[in-house]
């Protein structure tokens, strides 16, 4: 096993070698005690390149802690630990998956956001009473896997969902309508028994978000984005 991973983790929160600090408080003015997290500019710029962590590590602010408000310190700790090569346990995912998802999206930690979204989708029980709220949340936060799960539920339970009060109040998102129609078309194509060449040419259109991401990851391509974006990258 390559010891470098452990060496990186040994640097996590090492105040002695750190050259930047973050003061994190879940809500400004709440009276809750803030927590200080020490980090290393080189690690954040190399391992979180292009993220908000990268931009916060500016020479002008190294002399004083960077203020981070409106974030639970426990969530910030998970994000920082991830940047240093750490993992989030199942119990911690259970408690913080949605918060980590939102914070990772805000900070531009794409891989962590996708991992948090996958965990959230796997353990979320989508029902008639929460499917529309789930769909709106997914649309607003660019959670394409979660959006697909909600749309699949709507397509599978169309009669019940269409008759529900919550469906009547759904905002008119053009992309939601397009994705619902795409899901219906995908199900129809999957049930068809026709020309094998047509089935082969439509293969990517039948793949789930998870499958599309897996194929792009194997090709070392960008695997974040909407269904249409992922399919376009595979063609």
LOFI-942505 format. One line per field, with one value per residue: residue in one letter; x, y negated, z of N, C-alpha, C in turn. Coordinates in Angstrom, 1 decimal. Each point is the difference from the previous one (the first is absolute). Layout:
N
r: a,...
n_east: X,...
n_north: Y,...
n_up: Z,...
ca_east: X,...
ca_north: Y,...
ca_up: Z,...
c_east: X,...
c_north: Y,...
c_up: Z,...
% end
This chain:
235
r: x,x,x,x,x,x,x,x,x,x,x,x,x,x,x,x,x,x,x,x,x,x,x,x,x,x,x,x,x,x,x,x,x,x,x,x,x,x,x,x,x,x,x,x,x,x,x,x,x,x,x,x,x,x,x,x,x,x,x,x,x,x,x,x,x,x,x,x,x,x,x,x,x,x,x,x,x,x,x,x,x,x,x,x,x,x,x,x,x,x,x,x,x,x,x,x,x,x,x,x,x,x,x,x,x,x,x,x,x,x,x,x,x,x,x,x,x,x,x,x,x,x,x,x,x,x,x,x,x,x,x,x,x,x,x,x,x,x,x,x,x,x,x,x,x,x,x,x,x,x,x,x,x,x,x,x,x,x,x,x,x,x,x,x,x,x,x,x,x,x,x,x,x,x,x,x,x,x,x,x,x,x,x,x,x,x,x,x,x,x,x,x,x,x,x,x,x,x,x,x,x,x,x,x,x,x,x,x,x,x,x,x,x,x,x,x,x,x,x,x,x,x,x,x,x,x,x,x,x,x,x,x,x,x,x
n_east: 0.8,-0.3,1.1,0.1,-1.0,0.7,1.1,-0.9,-0.5,1.3,0.0,-1.1,-0.3,1.1,-0.3,0.9,-0.5,-1.2,-0.5,-1.2,-1.0,-1.1,-0.7,-0.6,-1.2,-0.8,-0.2,0.3,0.5,0.2,1.2,-0.1,0.8,0.9,0.4,1.3,0.2,1.1,0.6,0.3,0.5,1.2,-0.5,-0.6,1.1,0.7,-0.7,-0.2,0.8,-0.1,0.1,-1.0,0.4,0.1,-1.2,-0.4,0.8,-0.2,1.2,-1.0,-0.5,1.2,0.2,-1.2,-0.8,-0.3,-0.9,-0.6,-1.1,-1.1,0.9,-0.6,0.8,-1.0,-0.8,0.4,0.0,-1.1,-0.3,0.6,-0.5,-1.0,0.3,0.2,-1.0,-0.8,-0.7,-1.2,-0.2,-0.5,0.4,1.2,0.0,-0.4,0.9,1.0,-0.5,-1.2,0.5,0.6,-1.1,-0.8,0.8,0.1,-1.3,-0.2,0.8,-0.8,-0.3,0.2,1.2,0.2,-0.4,0.6,1.0,-0.2,-0.1,1.0,0.6,-0.3,0.2,1.1,0.1,-0.3,-1.1,-0.1,-0.9,-1.2,0.2,1.1,-0.6,-1.1,0.0,0.2,-1.0,-0.7,0.3,-0.2,-1.1,-0.3,0.5,-0.5,-1.0,0.8,0.8,-0.1,0.2,0.9,0.4,-0.2,0.6,0.9,-0.1,0.1,0.9,0.6,-0.3,-0.1,-0.9,0.7,1.1,-0.5,-0.6,1.3,-0.3,1.1,-0.4,-1.1,0.8,0.4,1.2,-0.1,0.8,0.5,1.1,-0.9,-0.8,1.1,0.5,-1.2,-0.1,1.2,-0.4,-1.1,0.7,0.8,-1.1,-0.6,1.1,0.1,-1.3,0.5,-0.5,1.0,0.4,0.9,0.2,-1.4,-0.1,1.0,-0.5,-1.0,1.0,0.7,-1.0,0.3,1.2,0.2,-0.3,-0.2,-0.7,-0.6,-0.2,-0.4,-0.7,-0.4,-0.2,-0.4,-0.6,0.0,-1.3,-0.4,-0.3,0.1,-1.3,-0.8,-1.1,-0.5,0.6,-0.4,-1.2,0.0,0.5,-1.0,-0.6
n_north: 1.2,-1.0,-0.3,-0.5,0.9,0.9,-0.3,0.0,1.1,0.3,-0.6,0.7,-1.3,0.2,-0.5,0.9,0.7,-0.3,-0.6,0.6,-0.9,0.8,-1.1,1.1,-0.6,0.8,-1.0,-1.0,-0.4,1.3,-0.5,0.8,0.7,-0.8,0.6,0.1,0.0,0.7,-0.6,0.5,-1.2,0.6,0.6,-1.2,-0.6,1.1,0.3,-1.4,0.3,-1.3,0.5,-0.2,1.2,0.3,-0.6,0.7,0.8,-1.3,-0.4,-0.8,1.2,0.4,-1.3,0.2,0.6,0.8,-0.9,1.1,-0.7,0.3,0.7,1.1,-0.2,0.8,-0.8,-1.2,0.6,0.5,-1.3,-0.6,0.9,-0.2,-1.3,0.4,0.5,-0.6,0.9,0.0,0.3,1.2,0.1,-0.5,0.9,0.9,-0.6,0.0,1.0,-0.4,-0.2,1.1,0.5,-0.7,0.3,1.3,-0.2,-0.6,1.0,0.6,0.8,0.1,0.7,-0.9,-1.0,0.6,0.2,-1.2,-0.5,0.8,-0.4,-1.3,0.2,0.7,-0.9,-0.9,0.0,0.1,-0.9,0.2,0.0,0.5,0.6,-0.8,0.0,1.3,0.0,-0.9,0.7,1.1,-0.5,-0.5,1.2,0.2,0.7,0.4,0.7,-1.0,-0.8,0.8,0.1,-1.3,-0.2,0.9,-0.6,-1.2,0.4,0.6,-1.1,-0.1,1.0,0.5,-0.2,0.2,0.9,0.0,-0.6,0.6,0.9,-0.4,0.0,1.0,-0.6,-0.9,1.0,-0.7,0.0,-0.3,-0.8,-0.6,0.0,-0.4,-0.8,-0.4,0.0,-0.6,-0.7,-0.2,0.0,-0.8,-0.6,0.0,-0.2,-0.8,0.9,-0.7,-0.8,0.9,-0.4,-0.1,1.2,0.4,-0.6,0.6,0.8,-1.0,0.0,1.3,-0.5,0.4,-0.9,0.9,0.6,-1.1,-0.3,1.2,-0.1,-1.2,0.5,1.1,-1.0,-0.3,0.0,-1.2,0.4,-1.3,-0.2,-0.6,0.7,-1.1,-0.7,1.0,0.0,-1.3,0.1,0.9,-1.0
n_up: 0.0,-0.9,0.8,-1.3,-0.2,0.7,-0.8,-1.1,0.4,0.2,-1.1,-0.1,0.1,-0.7,1.2,0.3,-1.0,0.5,-1.1,0.3,0.4,0.4,0.2,0.5,-0.4,0.6,0.9,-0.8,1.1,-0.2,0.3,-1.1,0.7,-0.6,-1.1,0.4,-1.3,0.3,-1.0,-1.2,-0.3,0.1,1.1,0.5,-0.3,0.5,1.2,0.1,-1.0,-0.1,1.2,0.8,0.4,-1.3,-0.2,1.1,-0.6,0.4,-0.5,-0.5,0.1,-0.3,0.2,-0.4,1.0,-0.9,0.0,0.5,-0.5,0.7,0.7,0.2,1.1,0.3,-0.7,0.5,1.1,-0.3,-0.5,1.0,0.8,-0.7,0.1,1.3,-0.7,0.9,0.8,-0.4,1.3,0.0,1.3,-0.4,-1.0,0.8,0.8,-0.9,-0.6,0.4,1.2,0.0,-0.6,0.8,1.0,-0.4,-0.3,1.1,0.5,-0.8,1.0,-1.3,0.2,1.0,-0.8,-1.0,0.8,0.5,-1.2,-0.4,1.1,-0.2,-1.3,0.3,0.9,-1.0,0.7,-1.3,0.4,0.0,1.3,-0.6,-1.0,0.2,1.3,-0.2,-0.9,0.7,1.1,-0.6,-0.5,1.2,0.4,-1.2,0.6,-1.1,0.9,0.9,-0.9,-0.5,1.2,0.2,-1.1,0.3,1.2,-0.5,-0.9,1.0,0.7,-1.3,0.0,0.9,-0.7,-1.1,0.8,0.3,1.2,0.5,-0.9,0.4,1.1,-0.8,0.2,-0.9,0.3,-1.0,0.8,1.0,-0.7,-0.5,1.2,0.4,-1.0,0.3,1.2,-0.4,-0.9,1.0,0.8,-0.9,-0.2,1.3,-0.1,-0.9,-0.8,-0.4,-0.9,0.1,-1.3,0.0,0.5,-0.8,-1.1,0.6,0.1,-0.4,-0.9,0.1,0.0,1.2,0.8,0.9,-1.0,-0.3,1.3,0.1,-1.1,0.3,1.2,-0.6,-0.7,1.3,-0.2,-0.1,1.2,0.1,0.3,-0.8,-0.2,-0.6,0.9,0.9,-0.6,0.0,1.2,0.1,-0.7
ca_east: -0.8,0.7,-0.1,-0.2,-1.4,0.0,0.7,-0.9,-1.0,0.7,0.0,-1.3,-0.2,1.3,0.2,1.4,0.4,-1.0,0.2,-1.2,-1.0,-1.3,-0.9,-1.3,-1.1,-1.2,-0.9,0.5,-0.8,-0.8,0.5,0.7,1.4,0.6,1.0,1.1,0.6,1.3,0.2,1.2,-0.3,0.5,-0.9,-1.3,0.1,0.2,-1.0,-1.3,0.2,-1.2,-1.1,0.0,1.2,1.2,-0.1,0.2,1.4,0.7,1.0,-0.4,-0.8,0.7,0.4,-1.2,-0.9,-1.1,-1.3,-1.0,-1.3,-1.1,0.3,0.3,1.4,0.2,0.0,1.3,1.1,-0.2,0.5,1.4,0.5,-0.1,1.0,1.2,0.0,-0.8,-1.3,-1.2,-0.6,-1.4,-0.8,0.1,-0.8,-1.4,-0.3,0.4,0.1,-0.6,0.8,1.3,-0.3,-0.2,1.2,0.9,-0.4,0.3,1.5,0.6,0.7,-0.9,0.0,-0.7,-1.4,-0.5,0.0,-1.0,-1.3,-0.2,-0.4,-1.3,-1.0,0.0,-0.7,-1.2,-1.2,-0.9,-1.4,-1.0,-0.1,1.3,0.6,0.1,1.0,1.3,0.3,0.3,1.3,1.0,0.2,0.6,1.3,0.7,0.3,-0.6,-0.4,-1.2,-1.0,-0.4,-0.7,-1.3,-0.8,-0.4,-1.1,-1.2,-0.4,-0.5,-1.2,-0.5,-1.4,0.0,0.7,-0.8,-1.2,0.3,0.0,1.3,0.4,-0.7,0.7,1.4,0.4,0.2,1.4,0.1,0.9,-0.7,-0.9,0.8,0.5,-1.1,-0.2,1.2,-0.1,-1.1,0.5,1.1,-0.7,-0.6,1.1,0.5,-1.0,-0.2,0.7,0.1,1.2,1.1,0.8,-0.6,0.2,1.4,0.2,-0.7,0.5,0.3,-1.3,-0.6,0.8,-0.4,1.0,1.1,0.7,0.6,1.2,1.0,0.7,0.8,1.1,1.0,0.6,0.7,-0.7,-0.9,-1.3,-1.0,-0.9,-1.3,-0.1,0.3,1.5,0.7,-0.2,0.8,1.4,0.3,-0.3
ca_north: -1.2,-1.2,-0.7,-1.4,-0.3,-0.2,-1.2,-1.1,-0.1,-0.4,-1.5,-0.5,-0.8,-0.2,-1.4,-0.3,-0.3,-0.7,-1.4,-0.6,0.5,-0.4,-0.1,0.5,-0.2,0.5,-1.1,-1.2,-0.7,1.0,0.3,1.2,-0.1,0.4,1.0,-0.3,1.1,-0.4,0.7,-0.3,-0.6,0.9,1.1,-0.4,-0.4,1.1,1.0,-0.5,-1.0,-0.5,-0.1,-1.2,0.2,-0.5,-1.5,-0.6,0.1,-1.1,-0.5,-1.2,0.3,1.1,-0.5,0.1,1.0,-0.3,0.2,0.8,0.0,0.7,1.4,0.9,0.4,1.4,0.2,-0.5,1.0,1.1,-0.4,-0.2,1.3,0.6,-0.6,0.6,1.4,0.8,0.5,-0.3,1.2,0.2,-0.7,-1.5,-0.3,0.1,-1.2,-1.2,0.2,-1.1,-1.2,0.2,-0.2,-1.4,-0.7,0.4,-0.7,-1.4,-0.2,0.4,1.3,0.8,1.4,0.2,-0.2,1.1,1.1,-0.3,0.2,1.4,0.5,-0.5,0.7,1.4,0.2,-0.7,0.7,-0.9,0.4,-0.9,-1.3,-0.7,0.1,-1.3,-0.8,0.6,-0.4,-1.4,-0.1,0.5,-1.0,-1.3,0.2,0.7,1.4,0.7,1.3,-0.1,-0.4,1.2,0.9,-0.5,0.1,1.5,0.3,-0.6,0.8,1.3,-0.2,-1.2,-0.3,-0.5,-1.2,-0.9,-0.3,-0.6,-1.4,-0.5,-0.1,-1.2,-1.2,0.0,-1.1,0.4,0.1,0.6,1.2,1.1,0.5,0.8,1.2,0.9,0.6,0.9,1.2,0.8,0.5,1.0,1.2,0.5,0.6,1.2,1.1,0.4,1.1,-0.3,0.1,0.0,-1.1,-1.2,0.1,-0.3,-1.5,-0.8,0.5,-1.1,-0.7,0.9,0.1,-0.8,-1.0,0.7,0.7,-1.0,-0.5,1.1,0.2,-1.2,0.1,1.0,-0.6,-1.2,-1.2,-0.7,0.8,-0.8,-0.7,0.5,1.2,-0.3,-0.2,1.2,0.8,-0.7,0.3,1.4,0.2
ca_up: 0.0,0.0,1.2,-0.2,0.5,1.5,0.3,-0.2,1.1,1.2,-0.1,0.3,1.2,0.7,0.2,0.0,-1.4,-0.8,-0.4,-0.2,1.0,-0.3,1.2,-0.5,0.9,-0.8,-0.3,0.6,1.1,0.7,1.4,0.0,0.0,-1.3,0.1,-0.9,-0.7,-0.6,-1.3,-0.8,-1.3,-1.1,-0.1,-0.5,-1.4,-0.8,0.0,-0.2,-1.1,-0.6,1.0,0.9,0.8,-0.8,-0.1,1.3,0.4,-0.6,0.9,0.7,1.1,0.8,1.3,0.8,-0.5,-1.0,0.6,-0.7,0.8,-0.5,-0.3,1.1,0.1,-0.3,-1.5,-0.5,0.3,-1.0,-1.2,0.1,0.1,-1.4,-0.8,0.4,-0.3,1.0,-0.4,0.9,0.4,-0.3,1.0,-0.2,-1.2,0.4,0.7,-0.7,-1.5,-0.8,0.3,-0.8,-1.4,-0.3,0.3,-1.0,-1.2,0.2,0.0,-1.3,0.2,-0.9,0.3,1.3,-0.2,-0.7,1.0,0.9,-0.7,-0.1,1.3,0.3,-0.8,0.4,1.3,0.1,-0.3,-0.8,0.1,-0.6,0.7,0.0,-1.3,-0.7,0.7,-0.3,-1.4,0.0,0.7,-1.0,-1.1,0.5,0.4,-1.1,0.5,-1.1,0.4,0.9,-0.9,-0.8,1.0,0.2,-1.3,-0.2,0.9,-0.6,-1.2,0.4,0.8,-0.7,0.4,1.4,0.1,-0.8,0.7,1.3,0.1,-0.2,-1.4,-0.6,0.3,-0.4,-0.8,-1.4,-0.4,-1.3,0.0,0.6,-1.0,-1.0,0.6,0.1,-1.4,-0.4,0.8,-0.6,-1.2,0.4,0.4,-1.2,-0.8,0.7,-0.2,-1.4,-0.5,-1.4,-0.6,0.9,-0.3,0.7,1.5,0.2,-0.1,1.1,1.3,1.0,0.4,0.9,1.2,1.2,0.3,0.6,-1.0,-0.9,0.8,0.1,-1.3,-0.2,1.0,-0.6,-1.2,0.6,-0.5,1.0,0.2,0.6,-1.0,-0.3,-0.8,-1.4,0.0,0.2,-1.2,-1.1,0.2,-0.4,-1.5
c_east: 0.9,-0.1,-0.4,-1.4,0.0,0.8,-0.8,-1.0,0.6,0.1,-1.3,-0.1,1.3,0.4,1.5,0.6,-0.9,0.4,-1.2,-1.0,-1.3,-0.8,-1.4,-1.0,-1.3,-0.9,0.5,-0.9,-0.9,0.5,0.8,1.5,0.6,1.1,1.1,0.5,1.3,0.2,1.2,-0.3,0.3,-1.0,-1.3,0.1,0.3,-1.1,-1.4,0.1,-1.3,-1.2,0.1,1.2,1.2,0.0,0.2,1.4,0.8,1.0,-0.4,-0.8,0.6,0.2,-1.2,-0.9,-1.0,-1.3,-0.9,-1.2,-1.0,0.4,0.3,1.4,0.2,0.0,1.3,1.1,-0.1,0.6,1.5,0.7,0.0,1.1,1.4,0.1,-0.8,-1.3,-1.0,-0.6,-1.5,-0.9,0.0,-0.8,-1.4,-0.5,0.1,0.0,-0.5,0.7,1.3,-0.2,-0.1,1.3,1.1,-0.3,0.4,1.5,0.6,0.7,-0.9,-0.1,-0.7,-1.5,-0.7,-0.1,-1.1,-1.4,-0.4,-0.4,-1.4,-1.1,-0.2,-0.9,-1.3,-1.2,-0.9,-1.4,-0.9,0.0,1.3,0.6,0.2,1.0,1.4,0.4,0.4,1.3,1.2,0.2,0.7,1.4,0.9,0.4,-0.7,-0.4,-1.3,-1.2,-0.5,-0.8,-1.4,-0.9,-0.3,-1.1,-1.3,-0.5,-0.6,-1.3,-0.8,-1.4,-0.2,0.6,-0.8,-1.2,0.3,0.0,1.3,0.4,-0.7,0.7,1.5,0.3,0.2,1.4,0.0,0.8,-0.7,-0.9,0.8,0.5,-1.1,-0.3,1.1,-0.1,-1.1,0.5,1.0,-0.7,-0.6,1.1,0.5,-0.9,-0.1,0.9,0.1,1.4,1.2,0.9,-0.5,0.2,1.4,0.2,-0.7,0.6,0.3,-1.3,-0.7,0.7,-0.5,1.2,1.2,0.9,0.8,1.3,1.1,0.8,0.9,1.2,1.0,0.8,0.8,-0.6,-0.7,-1.3,-1.0,-0.8,-1.3,0.1,0.4,1.5,0.8,0.0,0.8,1.5,0.4,-0.1,1.2
c_north: -1.2,-0.8,-1.5,-0.5,-0.3,-1.3,-1.2,-0.1,-0.4,-1.6,-0.6,-0.6,-0.1,-1.5,-0.4,-0.3,-0.8,-1.4,-0.8,0.6,-0.5,0.0,0.2,-0.1,0.3,-1.1,-1.3,-0.6,1.0,0.2,1.3,-0.2,0.4,1.0,-0.3,1.3,-0.5,0.9,-0.5,-0.5,0.9,1.2,-0.4,-0.5,1.1,1.0,-0.5,-1.2,-0.5,-0.2,-1.3,0.1,-0.7,-1.5,-0.6,0.0,-1.0,-0.5,-1.1,0.4,1.1,-0.5,0.1,1.1,-0.4,0.3,0.7,0.1,0.8,1.4,0.7,0.3,1.5,0.3,-0.5,1.0,1.1,-0.4,-0.1,1.4,0.7,-0.5,0.6,1.5,0.9,0.4,-0.3,1.4,0.1,-0.8,-1.5,-0.4,-0.1,-1.3,-1.3,0.0,-1.3,-1.3,0.0,-0.3,-1.5,-0.8,0.3,-0.7,-1.5,-0.2,0.6,1.4,1.0,1.4,0.3,-0.2,1.2,1.2,-0.2,0.2,1.5,0.7,-0.4,0.7,1.4,0.2,-0.8,0.8,-1.0,0.5,-1.0,-1.3,-0.8,-0.1,-1.4,-0.9,0.5,-0.5,-1.4,-0.3,0.4,-1.0,-1.2,0.2,0.8,1.4,0.9,1.4,0.1,-0.4,1.2,1.0,-0.5,0.1,1.4,0.4,-0.6,0.8,1.4,-0.1,-1.2,-0.3,-0.6,-1.4,-1.1,-0.5,-0.7,-1.6,-0.6,-0.1,-1.2,-1.3,0.0,-1.2,0.4,-0.1,0.7,1.3,1.2,0.7,0.9,1.3,1.0,0.7,0.9,1.3,0.9,0.6,1.1,1.3,0.7,0.7,1.3,1.1,0.4,1.2,-0.1,0.2,-0.1,-1.2,-1.3,0.0,-0.3,-1.5,-0.8,0.4,-1.1,-0.7,0.8,0.1,-1.0,-1.1,0.7,0.8,-0.9,-0.6,1.1,0.1,-1.2,0.0,1.0,-0.6,-1.2,-1.3,-0.6,0.7,-0.8,-0.7,0.7,1.3,-0.3,-0.3,1.2,0.9,-0.6,0.3,1.4,0.3,-0.5
c_up: 0.0,1.2,-0.1,0.5,1.5,0.4,-0.2,1.2,1.3,0.0,0.4,1.3,0.8,0.1,-0.1,-1.4,-0.8,-0.2,-0.3,1.0,-0.4,1.3,-0.5,1.1,-0.8,-0.4,0.7,1.0,0.8,1.4,0.1,-0.1,-1.3,0.2,-1.0,-0.7,-0.7,-1.3,-0.6,-1.3,-1.2,-0.3,-0.6,-1.5,-1.0,-0.1,-0.1,-1.0,-0.6,0.9,0.8,1.0,-0.6,0.0,1.4,0.5,-0.7,1.0,0.9,1.3,0.9,1.5,1.0,-0.5,-1.0,0.6,-0.9,0.9,-0.7,-0.4,1.3,0.0,-0.3,-1.5,-0.6,0.3,-1.0,-1.3,0.0,0.1,-1.4,-0.9,0.3,-0.3,0.9,-0.6,1.1,0.3,-0.3,1.0,-0.2,-1.3,0.4,0.7,-0.9,-1.5,-0.7,0.3,-0.7,-1.4,-0.3,0.2,-1.1,-1.3,0.1,-0.1,-1.3,0.1,-0.7,0.4,1.3,-0.1,-0.7,1.0,1.0,-0.6,-0.2,1.3,0.3,-0.8,0.4,1.3,0.1,-0.4,-0.7,0.1,-0.7,0.7,0.0,-1.4,-0.7,0.7,-0.3,-1.4,-0.1,0.6,-1.0,-1.1,0.4,0.3,-1.0,0.5,-1.0,0.3,0.8,-0.9,-0.8,0.9,0.2,-1.3,-0.3,0.9,-0.6,-1.2,0.5,0.7,-0.6,0.5,1.4,0.1,-0.7,0.8,1.4,0.0,-0.3,-1.4,-0.6,0.3,-0.4,-0.9,-1.5,-0.4,-1.4,0.0,0.7,-1.0,-1.0,0.6,0.3,-1.3,-0.4,0.8,-0.5,-1.3,0.2,0.3,-1.2,-0.8,0.6,-0.2,-1.4,-0.4,-1.6,-0.6,0.9,-0.2,0.6,1.5,0.3,0.0,1.1,1.3,1.0,0.5,1.1,1.4,1.1,0.2,0.6,-1.0,-0.9,0.7,0.1,-1.3,-0.2,1.0,-0.5,-1.1,0.5,-0.6,1.1,0.1,0.8,-1.0,-0.2,-0.8,-1.4,-0.1,0.0,-1.3,-1.2,0.1,-0.4,-1.5,-0.8
% end
